[in-house]
């Protein structure tokens, strides 16, 4: 399900408001209204629209000053602003562009012109965000891939030598045991030194120490492998990949968030994978989708934990879990990936807006409102698939991706 774009109309003229409201709602836009610049600035503290239609001549602060303040606010500076005015002088148009407007609509309002200009700037904004995200992920992929490569060589050296170190230490401990067996037991210097270094503890602990080092080296090797799979620098183009591998590498990178905390037990990950999980896709971008959805699920679970803690009479034990299911549809033309959680869930209004750019229910500074919008663009626009969401407040959320097995290159 994809939500329509939201538009904020800022105008003090009721006739203009009614006309624009009819035009926009009939075209599927969600519309909110502010009758002054001051009122608009207050509304924007609560909800961010995708685009603003701003009248120039208004009581109080005019449209130019309203736009200037919008562009000074980091939270609102990137929202496209289209001015509406009966002023046709060049100097006014230039002033509007100088304070941050992207376009002008001249009154009297023509419905076709309004819709055309709005759609152009919404599309430009979408392309801009995709370019920013592509560049960001490309840079991140290069960084991650480079770091993984640099770590890989020394960790392989360490891992490869632990086996020999264990053998050598075993031989040395056996030698010490033979010396203890055949040497006289009352040599003062040996007894004193054995006590100083706690020889009995060393003999017992050293094999465990080497086993821990081996486990740690294994963990680093797995992380490096996951980083390389996630970045997939060699797979920027279409390639046949196993989605299970991408999912597992993403889960490995998020393992620190899945672990138990002081507030909740470890998040259980339930896997239900079909053997047929290999598709043609842009692997690094599909991995981005997985990381956005998993992060979203973990955030929802943590929010539910906080909610339950604030309910004093809650007796039910909460066992957090994320379930991943992969299966082909009946005719095997597409693959379905379902990611569900038992977190806090979403209301119908939040579901409706969940794929909107900049929409977030998180506090300021904790979410950009771009994660699910980017995931939607990757699945739907780039891969000709679908991404839908269903949810119930207090029960959890369910995201379903469908992807064709093969991509048609246009």
Residue, then its C-alpha position, 0 to 999 in steps of 0.5 A: x500500500x502506498x500513501x498519497x503525498x501530503x500538501x500544506x496550503x497556506x492562504x488566508x483567502x477562503x475561495x482559494x482554499x476551497x478551490x485548491x482543496x477540491x483540486x488536490x483531494x480529487x487528485x488523491x493528495x492529503x491536504x492540510x490548511x494554514x490561514x497565516x504564515x504564523x499558523x503554518x510554522x506552528x503546524x510544521x512543528x507537528x507534521x511535515x508535508x511533502x510540498x507547501x503551496x504558499x500565498x505571498x500576500x497574507x496578514x502578519x508575516x507574508x509568504x516571503x518571510x514565512x519561506x525564509x523562516x522555513x529554510x532556516x529550520x533544518x527540519x523544514x528546509x528541504x520541503x519544496x515551496x511553491x508560491x501563489x500570487x497575483x503579483x506578476x512583476x519580475x522583482x517579486x518572482x526573483x525575491x521568491x526564488x531568492x528566499x527558497x521557493x522552487x516555483x510560482x503559480x500565478x492567480x487566478x488558479x488554473x487546476x491543470x497548471x497547479x497539478x502539473x507544477x506540483x507533480x513535477x516538483x514532487x518527482x524532482x524531490x523523489x529523484x533528489x532523495x534517491x540520488x542522495x541515498x544512492x550516493x550515500x550507500x555507494x560511499x558506505x559500501x566502498x567504506x565497508x568493503x574497504x574496511x572488510x578487506x583490510x581486516x580480512x588479511x590480518x584476521x586470517x593470519x591470526x586465525x590460521x596461527x591459532x591452530x598451531x599455537x594450540x598445538x604448541x601450548x599442548x606440547x609445552x604443557x605436556x612437557x611441564x607435566x613430564x618435568x613435574x613427574x620426574x624432577x624432585x618435588x622439593x626444589x625451592x626455586x621451582x616451588x617459589x616461581x610456580x607460586x608466583x606465576x600460579x602455575x596450576x591456574x596457568x595450566x588450566x586456563x591457557x587452553x581456555x584462553x586459546x579457545x576464546x581467541x579462536x571463537x573471537x577470531x571466528x566471530x570477526x571472520x563472520x562479521x567480515x564475511x557479512x560486511x562483504x556480502x552486505x556491501x557487495x561492491x562487485x554486484x552493483x549490477x543485476x546478478x542472481x543471488x541467494x536472498x537467504x545469504x543477504x538476510x543472514x549477513x544483515x542479521x549478523x550486522x544487527x546482532x548487537x541490537x538483537x541481544x538481550x538488554x537490561x530491559x528485555x530478553x534477546x529478540x528471537x529470530x524465527x526463520x522459515x526459508x524455502x529452498x528456492x530463494x535465489x532471484x535476479x536483483x540489485x543485491x546491495x540495494x535489496x540488502x538496504x531494504x532488509x536492514x531498514x525493515x529489521x531496524x524498524x522491527x527492533x525499534x517497534x519491539x523496544x517501544x513495546x517494552x517501554x510501553x509495558x514497563x509503564x503499565x504497573x499491572x502488566x503480568x504477561x511475560x513478553x518474548x520479543x521475536x522477528x519472523x522471516x518467511x520466504x516462499x514462492x507464489x503459486x505460479x513461481x513467477x515471484x518470491x514472497x519475503x515476509x518479515x513480521x514482529x510482535x512489537x508495538x504495532x501501528x494505527x491505520x493512520x500510521x500504516x497509511x503514511x508509513x511509506x511517505x518521505x520524512x514521515x516518522x513517529x520517532x522523536x526529533x533526531x532519532x529518525x529521518x522518516x526516509x527508511x521505509x520510503x527508500x525501501x519502497x522505492x528500491x522494491x517497487x520502482x527499481x525491482x518492479x515488486x511490491x512492499x505492503x504493510x499490515x499491523x495492529x496496535x499492540x500486536x505487531x507489524x507485518x511487512x511483505x515484499x514480492x519480487x520477480x525472479x527475473x528483472x526485465x531490463x528496460 
